[in-house]
Amino acid sequence: MKMVKNKIALACLVGFISYPLLAQEQGSVQGQLSNKSQNSYFSGAQIQIKELGITTTSKRNGTFRFNNVPEGQYTLIVQYL
């Protein structure tokens, strides 16, 4: 019985130690696409986070937002036709 308790304790300890390694800071990437010289916004533009392969579309006022983005440095690709 003592050996089973030790294995359970060890499994719990490993679980608690590895949890911080799995937890990763997440945030959001947001912005607004605008043409300052014409005082207008780019509605319907495609914005992609290259490294994650995720895409969103800018709203009527040019705003966009990506939620739950892991902490790091990214390249944004913007396409507007």
FIBAGU-325398 format. One record per residue (C-alpha): x, y, z; residue number from 1; residue in one letter. Coordinates in steps of 0.2 Angstrom, whole numbers, plus 5000, padded with zeros to 4 digits. Layout:
BEGIN
@X=X | Y=Y | Z=Z | n=NUM | res=a
...
END
This chain:
BEGIN
@X=5000 | Y=5000 | Z=5000 | n=1 | res=m
@X=5014 | Y=5012 | Z=5004 | n=2 | res=k
@X=5021 | Y=5010 | Z=4986 | n=3 | res=m
@X=5005 | Y=5015 | Z=4978 | n=4 | res=v
@X=5004 | Y=5030 | Z=4989 | n=5 | res=k
@X=5022 | Y=5035 | Z=4984 | n=6 | res=n
@X=5017 | Y=5033 | Z=4965 | n=7 | res=k
@X=5002 | Y=5044 | Z=4967 | n=8 | res=i
@X=5012 | Y=5057 | Z=4977 | n=9 | res=a
@X=5025 | Y=5056 | Z=4963 | n=10 | res=l
@X=5012 | Y=5058 | Z=4949 | n=11 | res=a
@X=5004 | Y=5073 | Z=4958 | n=12 | res=c
@X=5021 | Y=5081 | Z=4960 | n=13 | res=l
@X=5026 | Y=5079 | Z=4942 | n=14 | res=v
@X=5009 | Y=5086 | Z=4937 | n=15 | res=g
@X=5012 | Y=5102 | Z=4948 | n=16 | res=f
@X=5029 | Y=5104 | Z=4942 | n=17 | res=i
@X=5024 | Y=5103 | Z=4923 | n=18 | res=s
@X=5009 | Y=5114 | Z=4925 | n=19 | res=y
@X=5019 | Y=5130 | Z=4924 | n=20 | res=p
@X=5028 | Y=5124 | Z=4909 | n=21 | res=l
@X=5012 | Y=5121 | Z=4900 | n=22 | res=l
@X=5004 | Y=5138 | Z=4905 | n=23 | res=a
@X=5009 | Y=5152 | Z=4893 | n=24 | res=q
@X=5005 | Y=5170 | Z=4894 | n=25 | res=e
@X=4992 | Y=5175 | Z=4881 | n=26 | res=q
@X=4985 | Y=5191 | Z=4875 | n=27 | res=g
@X=4978 | Y=5200 | Z=4861 | n=28 | res=s
@X=4984 | Y=5209 | Z=4845 | n=29 | res=v
@X=4973 | Y=5223 | Z=4839 | n=30 | res=q
@X=4974 | Y=5238 | Z=4829 | n=31 | res=g
@X=4965 | Y=5250 | Z=4816 | n=32 | res=q
@X=4969 | Y=5252 | Z=4798 | n=33 | res=l
@X=4967 | Y=5269 | Z=4792 | n=34 | res=s
@X=4972 | Y=5281 | Z=4778 | n=35 | res=n
@X=4976 | Y=5297 | Z=4787 | n=36 | res=k
@X=4978 | Y=5308 | Z=4771 | n=37 | res=s
@X=4960 | Y=5304 | Z=4766 | n=38 | res=q
@X=4953 | Y=5302 | Z=4783 | n=39 | res=n
@X=4946 | Y=5285 | Z=4780 | n=40 | res=s
@X=4947 | Y=5267 | Z=4786 | n=41 | res=y
@X=4951 | Y=5251 | Z=4777 | n=42 | res=f
@X=4936 | Y=5240 | Z=4779 | n=43 | res=s
@X=4936 | Y=5222 | Z=4774 | n=44 | res=g
@X=4955 | Y=5220 | Z=4774 | n=45 | res=a
@X=4963 | Y=5203 | Z=4778 | n=46 | res=q
@X=4975 | Y=5203 | Z=4792 | n=47 | res=i
@X=4986 | Y=5187 | Z=4795 | n=48 | res=q
@X=4998 | Y=5183 | Z=4809 | n=49 | res=i
@X=5010 | Y=5174 | Z=4798 | n=50 | res=k
@X=5019 | Y=5163 | Z=4811 | n=51 | res=e
@X=5002 | Y=5156 | Z=4818 | n=52 | res=l
@X=4993 | Y=5155 | Z=4801 | n=53 | res=g
@X=4977 | Y=5164 | Z=4808 | n=54 | res=i
@X=4967 | Y=5177 | Z=4799 | n=55 | res=t
@X=4954 | Y=5190 | Z=4803 | n=56 | res=t
@X=4945 | Y=5204 | Z=4793 | n=57 | res=t
@X=4945 | Y=5222 | Z=4798 | n=58 | res=s
@X=4928 | Y=5230 | Z=4803 | n=59 | res=k
@X=4919 | Y=5245 | Z=4795 | n=60 | res=r
@X=4930 | Y=5257 | Z=4806 | n=61 | res=n
@X=4946 | Y=5248 | Z=4801 | n=62 | res=g
@X=4948 | Y=5239 | Z=4818 | n=63 | res=t
@X=4954 | Y=5221 | Z=4820 | n=64 | res=f
@X=4958 | Y=5210 | Z=4834 | n=65 | res=r
@X=4966 | Y=5193 | Z=4838 | n=66 | res=f
@X=4962 | Y=5185 | Z=4855 | n=67 | res=n
@X=4971 | Y=5172 | Z=4864 | n=68 | res=n
@X=4988 | Y=5175 | Z=4855 | n=69 | res=v
@X=5003 | Y=5167 | Z=4864 | n=70 | res=p
@X=5016 | Y=5179 | Z=4870 | n=71 | res=e
@X=5030 | Y=5182 | Z=4856 | n=72 | res=g
@X=5035 | Y=5192 | Z=4841 | n=73 | res=q
@X=5025 | Y=5191 | Z=4825 | n=74 | res=y
@X=5023 | Y=5197 | Z=4808 | n=75 | res=t
@X=5007 | Y=5204 | Z=4802 | n=76 | res=l
@X=5002 | Y=5203 | Z=4784 | n=77 | res=i
@X=4989 | Y=5215 | Z=4778 | n=78 | res=v
@X=4979 | Y=5213 | Z=4761 | n=79 | res=q
@X=4967 | Y=5225 | Z=4755 | n=80 | res=y
@X=4959 | Y=5225 | Z=4737 | n=81 | res=l
END
